[in-house]
């Protein structure tokens, strides 16, 4: 017995099998049974190995089974027993069960054997019904959500997609497998770089394999654009990305609504900014009008004295002193006005900086700055910071807008902004970096970038960065530009700012 099992390696096979299996000789005697067979029939291994396989049949079928078994011995082949008819077996306690039986002949130099595999029909039926129910539920959920399913095979560079995916892509062919190049061709050219960046994040074996992207798809027949949101997960083998399985849905209506809301917000913000600017300009004009008029009058006296060659040195001196005095008054009035506009106690609280960054990205996109791909590198489990969350988001939005406008001006095909949040070990503060892939800044511009009213834009008053620096300092941090003067190399500009961590118990 042990020599037979060693020669046929049945021990390993039977131990690995999950189905009930019997090894029967050409006389019908059971010579080996695995554990599932013992559990199914209620016998021990020793008891089964003393039985003829006919004993596992109900008595009313025993004679017919013996005849069929003898016929099978004369012409053995691998096949199912019963030709599709339901079969009945009997447990030790006399209970009858419906089964499916598979027969596989095995020959050695000494003898012929039959490997009998037994499946409990009721369990198989229940499993099939359960699977069918689950499949139907999944299909209903998929249809209700309007989801298309895709499976990208990176080894073969082909994509498996279902009917809904073909509908989203406007594919006329009903092929369920297409080359990846054909799939990408329908994606809007301006969105391919952003989608590829998301794919590269998923491909990175150091990440979690999650894939998420939003892009436009152009119907090849009608040229109609539709927005698609796709999510999925990358599968790896030995650290190599092999398959991306995911779903996609049509979000065109959502995008149109977002665009409409963005336009409304932009219009509202523009009106608000115009009103603030008008009131501010009026206040500044009112405060500066009188000292400027005095400076003008004193200057006329001084100029007249010089032109008439009269030696009224005292008058000339008083006129020039008046100019200085009134100029200082004008400066003081301006500082007082700015202080008044910025007055109020700073309300600070603890908050999660990572969440603030994500919200600032949404705010920037909601303001019409959407044509960039954000690359987030957020430090996990970072302690909370202390500050005014709204002002910190204002700083971030200003930096994001400047980055987008710089890349717009350079007419870049692929625009990306990297936002990194980390701990600055040197200062023990939270550190945020915002880097674009635009043309960078010239050295002279970089020196003056934080000066009030200094701007390189055709529109704007040049107060954004000055205000951002003031807000950063008011929140206990610093804002600076990383020196980078290699213009035209798409290495971009990088702004950094820090914020203090909240102390324990604060």
C-alpha positions as CSV (number, residue, x, y, z in Angstrom):
1,X,0.0,0.0,0.0
2,X,2.7,2.5,1.0
3,X,4.8,1.6,-2.1
4,X,1.7,2.2,-4.3
5,X,1.1,5.6,-2.7
6,X,4.7,6.5,-2.9
7,X,4.8,5.6,-6.6
8,X,1.7,7.5,-7.5
9,X,2.2,10.3,-5.0
10,X,-1.4,10.0,-3.9
11,X,-0.7,11.0,-0.4
12,X,0.2,14.5,-1.5
13,X,-2.7,14.7,-3.9
14,X,-5.3,13.5,-1.4
15,X,-4.0,15.8,1.3
16,X,-4.4,18.8,-1.0
17,X,-7.9,17.9,-2.3
18,X,-10.9,19.6,-0.9
19,X,-13.4,17.2,-2.5
20,X,-14.2,13.7,-1.4
21,X,-12.0,11.2,-3.2
22,X,-11.7,7.4,-3.2
23,X,-9.1,5.2,-4.8
24,X,-10.8,1.9,-6.0
25,X,-9.2,-1.2,-7.6
26,X,-10.7,-3.1,-10.5
27,X,-12.7,-5.3,-8.1
28,X,-14.4,-2.3,-6.6
29,X,-12.5,-2.4,-3.2
30,X,-11.7,0.9,-1.7
31,X,-8.0,1.1,-0.9
32,X,-7.7,4.7,0.1
33,X,-10.0,7.6,1.1
34,X,-9.2,11.2,2.0
35,X,-10.6,13.2,4.9
36,X,-13.5,14.9,3.0
37,X,-14.7,11.3,1.9
38,X,-14.6,10.2,5.5
39,X,-16.6,13.3,6.6
40,X,-19.1,12.8,3.8
41,X,-19.9,9.1,4.5
42,X,-19.4,9.1,8.2
43,X,-16.7,6.3,8.2
44,X,-13.2,6.2,9.4
45,X,-10.4,5.7,6.9
46,X,-9.9,2.1,8.2
47,X,-13.6,1.3,7.9
48,X,-13.9,2.7,4.3
49,X,-10.8,0.7,3.2
50,X,-12.6,-2.5,4.3
51,X,-15.6,-1.8,2.0
52,X,-16.5,-2.4,-1.6
53,X,-17.6,0.8,-3.3
54,X,-21.0,-0.8,-3.9
55,X,-21.6,-0.6,-0.2
56,X,-21.9,3.2,-0.5
57,X,-24.9,2.8,-2.8
58,X,-28.5,2.3,-1.5
59,X,-29.4,-1.4,-1.6
60,X,-31.9,-0.8,-4.4
61,X,-29.2,0.5,-6.7
62,X,-26.4,-1.8,-5.6
63,X,-27.0,-4.4,-8.3
64,X,-27.2,-1.9,-11.2
65,X,-24.1,-0.1,-9.8
66,X,-22.2,-3.4,-9.8
67,X,-23.0,-3.9,-13.5
68,X,-22.1,-0.4,-14.4
69,X,-18.8,-0.7,-12.5
70,X,-17.9,-3.9,-14.3
71,X,-18.7,-2.3,-17.7
72,X,-16.5,0.6,-16.8
73,X,-13.7,-1.7,-15.9
74,X,-13.8,-3.2,-19.4
75,X,-13.7,0.3,-21.1
76,X,-12.3,2.9,-18.6
77,X,-12.2,6.6,-19.5
78,X,-12.3,9.9,-17.7
79,X,-15.9,11.0,-17.5
80,X,-18.8,11.9,-15.2
81,X,-20.9,9.0,-13.9
82,X,-24.6,8.9,-14.6
83,X,-24.6,10.8,-17.9
84,X,-26.1,13.9,-16.2
85,X,-28.8,11.9,-14.2
86,X,-29.0,12.6,-10.5
87,X,-27.1,9.9,-8.4
88,X,-27.7,8.8,-4.9
89,X,-25.1,7.6,-2.3
90,X,-25.6,6.4,1.2
91,X,-23.9,7.5,4.4
92,X,-23.0,5.0,7.2
93,X,-26.2,6.0,9.2
94,X,-28.3,5.1,6.2
95,X,-29.0,8.7,5.1
96,X,-29.2,9.2,1.3
97,X,-27.6,12.1,-0.4
98,X,-27.6,13.3,-4.0
99,X,-24.1,13.4,-5.5
100,X,-22.2,14.0,-8.7
101,X,-19.4,11.6,-9.4
102,X,-16.4,11.9,-11.6
103,X,-14.3,8.8,-12.7
104,X,-10.6,8.9,-13.7
105,X,-8.8,5.7,-14.7
106,X,-5.2,5.3,-13.4
107,X,-2.9,2.5,-14.6
108,X,0.4,1.3,-13.0
109,X,2.7,-1.6,-14.1
110,X,0.9,-3.9,-11.7
111,X,-2.8,-2.9,-11.8
112,X,-5.5,-0.6,-12.9
113,X,-7.3,1.8,-10.5
114,X,-10.1,4.3,-10.6
115,X,-10.0,7.7,-8.9
116,X,-13.5,8.5,-7.8
117,X,-14.3,12.1,-7.0
118,X,-17.6,12.8,-5.3
119,X,-19.4,16.1,-5.1
120,X,-22.5,16.6,-2.9
121,X,-25.0,17.9,-5.4
122,X,-27.1,19.9,-3.0
123,X,-24.1,21.9,-1.8
124,X,-23.0,22.5,-5.4
125,X,-26.5,23.6,-6.3
126,X,-26.7,25.9,-3.3
127,X,-23.3,27.4,-4.2
128,X,-24.4,27.9,-7.8
129,X,-27.6,29.6,-6.7
130,X,-25.7,31.7,-4.3
131,X,-23.2,32.7,-6.9
132,X,-26.0,33.4,-9.4
133,X,-27.8,35.6,-6.8
134,X,-24.6,37.5,-6.0
135,X,-23.9,38.0,-9.7
136,X,-27.4,39.3,-10.3
137,X,-27.2,41.7,-7.3
138,X,-23.8,42.9,-8.6
139,X,-25.2,43.5,-12.0
140,X,-28.2,45.4,-10.6
141,X,-25.9,47.6,-8.5
142,X,-23.6,48.1,-11.5
143,X,-26.5,49.1,-13.7
144,X,-28.0,51.4,-11.1
145,X,-24.8,53.2,-10.6
146,X,-24.0,53.4,-14.4
147,X,-20.7,51.7,-13.9
148,X,-18.5,50.3,-16.6
149,X,-15.9,47.6,-15.7
150,X,-12.4,47.4,-17.1
151,X,-9.5,45.1,-16.7
152,X,-6.1,46.3,-18.0
153,X,-3.5,43.6,-18.6
154,X,-0.1,45.4,-18.5
155,X,1.8,42.3,-19.7
156,X,-0.2,42.0,-22.9
157,X,-0.9,45.8,-23.1
158,X,-4.6,45.1,-23.8
159,X,-7.8,46.1,-22.0
160,X,-10.9,44.0,-21.3
161,X,-14.0,46.1,-21.1
162,X,-17.8,45.5,-20.8
163,X,-20.7,46.9,-22.7
164,X,-21.0,50.0,-20.5
165,X,-17.4,50.9,-21.0
166,X,-17.8,50.6,-24.8
167,X,-20.8,52.8,-24.6
168,X,-18.9,55.5,-22.6
169,X,-16.1,55.4,-25.2
170,X,-18.5,55.4,-28.2
171,X,-17.0,52.2,-29.5
172,X,-18.8,50.8,-32.6
173,X,-17.1,47.4,-32.3
174,X,-18.4,44.9,-29.8
175,X,-14.9,43.5,-29.1
176,X,-14.5,42.8,-25.4
177,X,-10.7,43.1,-25.7
178,X,-8.9,46.0,-27.4
179,X,-5.3,47.3,-27.6
180,X,-4.5,49.8,-24.9
181,X,-3.4,52.3,-27.5
182,X,-6.9,52.3,-29.0
183,X,-8.4,52.9,-25.6
184,X,-6.2,55.9,-24.9
185,X,-6.8,57.4,-28.4
186,X,-10.4,58.4,-27.3
187,X,-9.1,60.3,-24.2
188,X,-8.9,64.1,-24.6
189,X,-5.3,65.0,-25.5
190,X,-5.2,67.6,-22.7
191,X,-6.2,65.0,-20.1
192,X,-3.8,62.2,-21.1
193,X,-0.9,63.5,-19.1
194,X,-2.9,63.8,-15.9
195,X,-4.4,60.3,-16.4
196,X,-0.9,58.9,-17.0
197,X,0.3,60.5,-13.8
198,X,-2.4,58.8,-11.9
199,X,-1.6,55.5,-13.5
200,X,2.1,55.9,-12.6
201,X,1.1,56.4,-8.9
202,X,-0.9,53.2,-9.0
203,X,2.0,51.3,-10.7
204,X,4.5,52.3,-8.0
205,X,5.0,49.1,-5.9
206,X,5.8,51.3,-2.9
207,X,2.2,52.7,-2.9
208,X,-1.1,51.0,-2.2
209,X,-2.0,50.4,-5.8
210,X,-5.0,52.7,-5.8
211,X,-5.9,54.3,-9.1
212,X,-8.2,57.4,-9.4
213,X,-8.6,59.7,-12.4
214,X,-11.0,62.1,-14.0
215,X,-10.7,62.9,-17.7
216,X,-12.7,63.6,-20.9
217,X,-13.5,61.1,-23.6
218,X,-14.3,62.1,-27.1
219,X,-16.8,60.0,-29.1
220,X,-15.0,59.2,-32.4
221,X,-18.2,59.3,-34.4
222,X,-20.0,62.4,-32.9
223,X,-17.0,64.2,-31.4
224,X,-19.1,64.7,-28.2
225,X,-17.0,65.1,-25.1
226,X,-18.0,63.3,-21.9
227,X,-16.3,63.4,-18.5
228,X,-15.4,60.0,-16.9
229,X,-14.4,59.2,-13.4
230,X,-12.4,56.0,-13.1
231,X,-11.2,54.2,-9.9
232,X,-9.5,50.9,-9.5
233,X,-6.7,48.9,-7.9
234,X,-3.4,47.7,-9.4
235,X,-2.4,44.0,-8.8
236,X,1.3,43.1,-8.5
237,X,3.4,40.0,-8.9
238,X,6.9,40.0,-7.4
239,X,6.7,43.7,-7.1
240,X,5.7,44.2,-10.8
241,X,2.4,45.7,-11.8
242,X,0.4,43.2,-13.9
243,X,-3.3,44.1,-13.8
244,X,-5.4,47.2,-13.2
245,X,-9.1,46.3,-12.4
246,X,-11.6,49.0,-11.9
247,X,-14.8,50.8,-12.8
248,X,-15.7,54.0,-14.6
249,X,-18.8,56.2,-14.6
250,X,-20.1,59.2,-16.6
251,X,-19.8,62.4,-14.5
252,X,-20.6,64.9,-17.4
253,X,-23.6,66.3,-15.7
254,X,-21.7,66.7,-12.4
255,X,-18.9,68.6,-14.2
256,X,-21.3,70.9,-16.1
257,X,-23.0,71.8,-12.7
258,X,-19.5,72.4,-11.1
259,X,-18.6,74.6,-14.0
260,X,-21.8,76.6,-13.7
261,X,-21.2,77.0,-10.0
262,X,-17.6,78.0,-10.6
263,X,-18.7,80.7,-13.0
264,X,-21.3,82.0,-10.5
265,X,-18.7,82.0,-7.7
266,X,-16.2,83.7,-9.9
267,X,-18.7,86.4,-10.9
268,X,-19.7,86.9,-7.3
269,X,-16.1,87.1,-6.1
270,X,-15.3,89.6,-8.9
271,X,-18.1,91.9,-7.9
272,X,-17.1,91.6,-4.3
273,X,-13.5,92.4,-5.1
274,X,-14.5,95.4,-7.2
275,X,-16.6,96.8,-4.4
276,X,-13.8,96.3,-1.9
277,X,-11.3,97.8,-4.3
278,X,-13.6,100.8,-4.9
279,X,-14.2,101.4,-1.2
280,X,-10.4,101.0,-0.4
281,X,-9.4,103.3,-3.3
282,X,-12.0,105.9,-2.1
283,X,-10.7,105.8,1.5
284,X,-7.0,106.0,0.4
285,X,-7.9,109.0,-1.9
286,X,-9.7,110.7,0.9
287,X,-6.8,110.3,3.3
288,X,-4.1,111.3,0.9
289,X,-5.9,114.1,-0.9
290,X,-5.2,116.8,1.8
291,X,-1.4,116.1,2.4
292,X,-0.8,115.8,-1.3
293,X,-2.5,119.1,-1.9
294,X,-0.3,120.6,0.8
295,X,2.8,119.1,-0.8
296,X,1.8,120.6,-4.1
297,X,1.4,124.1,-2.6
298,X,4.7,124.0,-0.7
299,X,6.4,122.8,-3.9
300,X,5.0,125.7,-5.9
301,X,6.3,128.2,-3.3
302,X,9.8,126.6,-3.4
303,X,9.8,126.5,-7.2
304,X,8.7,130.1,-7.4
305,X,11.4,131.2,-5.0
306,X,14.0,129.4,-7.1
307,X,12.7,130.8,-10.4
308,X,12.7,134.5,-9.2
309,X,16.2,134.2,-7.8
310,X,15.0,135.7,-4.6
311,X,16.9,135.0,-1.5
312,X,14.1,133.9,0.7
313,X,16.0,131.1,2.3
314,X,13.7,130.9,5.2
315,X,10.6,130.6,3.0
316,X,12.3,128.0,0.9
317,X,13.3,126.1,4.0
318,X,9.8,126.2,5.4
319,X,8.4,125.1,2.1
320,X,10.7,122.1,1.9
321,X,10.1,121.2,5.5
322,X,6.3,121.4,4.8
323,X,6.8,118.9,1.9
324,X,8.6,116.5,4.2
325,X,6.0,116.9,6.9
326,X,3.1,116.3,4.6
327,X,4.7,113.4,2.9
328,X,5.2,111.8,6.3
329,X,1.6,112.5,7.1
330,X,0.5,110.8,3.9
331,X,2.6,107.8,4.8
332,X,1.2,107.7,8.3
333,X,-2.4,107.9,7.0
334,X,-1.8,105.1,4.6
335,X,-0.3,102.9,7.4
336,X,-3.3,103.7,9.6
337,X,-5.7,102.8,6.9
338,X,-4.1,99.5,6.2
339,X,-4.0,98.8,9.9
340,X,-7.7,99.6,10.1
341,X,-8.5,97.2,7.2
342,X,-6.5,94.4,8.8
343,X,-7.6,95.1,12.4
344,X,-9.3,92.5,14.6
345,X,-7.9,89.8,16.9
346,X,-6.6,86.7,15.1
347,X,-8.8,83.7,16.0
348,X,-6.7,80.6,16.1
349,X,-7.5,76.9,16.7
350,X,-6.0,73.5,16.2
351,X,-6.6,71.9,12.8
352,X,-5.3,69.1,10.5
353,X,-3.0,70.7,7.9
354,X,-3.5,67.8,5.5
355,X,-7.2,68.4,5.4
356,X,-6.7,72.1,5.0
357,X,-4.5,71.4,1.9
358,X,-7.1,69.2,0.3
359,X,-9.8,71.8,1.0
360,X,-7.6,74.5,-0.5
361,X,-7.2,72.4,-3.7
362,X,-11.0,72.2,-4.0
363,X,-11.4,76.0,-3.4
364,X,-8.8,76.7,-6.1
365,X,-10.6,74.4,-8.5
366,X,-13.9,75.9,-7.6
367,X,-12.5,79.3,-8.5
368,X,-11.8,78.3,-12.1
369,X,-8.2,77.1,-11.6
370,X,-8.8,73.5,-12.8
371,X,-6.3,72.8,-15.6
372,X,-3.5,71.2,-13.4
373,X,-2.8,67.8,-11.9
374,X,-2.2,67.9,-8.1
375,X,0.6,65.7,-6.8
376,X,0.1,65.4,-3.1
377,X,2.7,64.1,-0.7
378,X,1.2,64.4,2.8
379,X,2.9,63.2,5.9
380,X,0.8,60.7,7.7
381,X,0.0,61.1,11.4
382,X,1.3,64.7,11.5
383,X,0.4,66.6,14.7
384,X,-2.2,69.3,14.4
385,X,-1.0,72.9,13.8
386,X,-2.3,76.0,15.5
387,X,-3.5,79.0,13.5
388,X,-6.4,80.5,11.6
389,X,-7.4,77.8,9.1
390,X,-9.2,80.2,6.7
391,X,-6.1,82.4,6.5
392,X,-3.9,79.3,5.9
393,X,-6.2,78.2,3.1
394,X,-6.0,81.7,1.7
395,X,-2.2,81.4,1.6
396,X,-2.4,78.0,-0.2
397,X,-5.0,79.2,-2.7
398,X,-2.9,82.3,-3.6
399,X,0.1,80.1,-4.2
400,X,-1.9,77.6,-6.3
401,X,-3.4,80.4,-8.4
402,X,0.0,81.9,-9.0
403,X,1.4,78.5,-10.1
404,X,-1.6,77.9,-12.5
405,X,-1.2,81.4,-14.0
406,X,2.5,80.8,-14.5
407,X,1.9,77.6,-16.3
408,X,-0.9,79.1,-18.3
409,X,1.4,81.8,-19.5
410,X,4.0,79.2,-20.6
411,X,1.3,77.3,-22.5
412,X,2.4,74.0,-21.0
413,X,0.7,70.8,-22.3
414,X,1.2,69.0,-19.0
415,X,0.6,71.1,-15.9
416,X,1.3,69.7,-12.5
417,X,1.6,71.2,-9.0
418,X,3.3,69.2,-6.3
419,X,2.1,70.0,-2.8
420,X,4.2,68.5,0.0
421,X,3.4,68.6,3.7
422,X,6.1,67.4,6.1
423,X,7.7,68.1,9.4
424,X,10.6,70.6,9.3
425,X,13.0,68.9,11.8
426,X,15.3,72.0,12.0
427,X,12.5,74.3,13.3
428,X,10.1,71.6,14.6
429,X,7.3,73.2,12.6
430,X,5.0,72.0,9.9
431,X,6.4,72.7,6.4
432,X,4.4,73.1,3.2
433,X,5.9,73.3,-0.2
434,X,4.1,74.2,-3.4
435,X,6.0,73.6,-6.7
436,X,4.9,74.0,-10.2
437,X,6.5,72.8,-13.5
438,X,6.4,76.2,-15.1
439,X,9.2,78.3,-16.5
440,X,10.6,79.5,-13.1
441,X,11.5,83.1,-12.2
442,X,14.3,85.4,-13.2
443,X,16.7,86.5,-10.5
444,X,15.6,90.1,-10.5
445,X,11.9,89.2,-10.3
446,X,12.6,86.7,-7.5
447,X,14.2,89.4,-5.4
448,X,11.1,91.6,-5.6
449,X,8.4,89.0,-5.7
450,X,7.1,89.8,-2.2
451,X,7.1,93.6,-2.6
452,X,3.6,95.2,-2.4
453,X,2.2,96.3,-5.8
454,X,5.0,94.5,-7.7
455,X,3.6,92.2,-10.4
456,X,4.6,90.6,-13.6
457,X,1.0,90.0,-14.7
458,X,-0.9,92.1,-17.2
459,X,-3.7,92.2,-14.7
460,X,-3.6,92.3,-10.9
461,X,-2.2,94.8,-8.4
462,X,0.7,92.7,-7.0
463,X,-0.6,92.3,-3.5
464,X,-1.2,88.5,-3.4
465,X,2.2,87.4,-2.2
466,X,2.6,90.4,0.1
467,X,-0.7,89.5,1.8
468,X,0.2,85.8,1.9
469,X,3.5,86.6,3.7
470,X,1.8,88.9,6.1
471,X,-0.8,86.2,6.9
472,X,1.9,83.5,7.3
473,X,3.8,85.7,9.8
474,X,0.6,86.6,11.7
475,X,0.1,82.8,12.1
476,X,3.6,82.4,13.5
477,X,5.3,81.0,10.4
478,X,7.5,82.2,7.5
479,X,6.9,82.3,3.7
480,X,9.7,82.3,1.3
481,X,10.6,81.4,-2.3
482,X,13.3,78.8,-3.0
483,X,16.0,80.5,-5.2
484,X,15.7,79.2,-8.7
485,X,16.8,81.3,-11.7
486,X,17.1,78.7,-14.4
487,X,14.2,79.9,-16.5
488,X,12.8,78.0,-19.4
489,X,13.7,74.5,-18.1
490,X,10.3,73.6,-16.7
491,X,11.7,73.1,-13.2
492,X,9.2,75.6,-11.9
493,X,9.1,77.8,-8.9
494,X,8.9,76.5,-5.3
495,X,7.3,78.4,-2.4
496,X,7.6,77.2,1.2
497,X,5.9,78.2,4.4
498,X,5.9,77.0,7.9
499,X,3.4,76.9,10.7
500,X,3.7,76.1,14.4
501,X,2.5,72.8,15.8
502,X,-0.2,72.9,18.5
503,X,1.2,72.2,21.9
504,X,-0.2,69.4,23.9
505,X,-3.4,70.4,25.7
506,X,-3.7,73.6,23.6
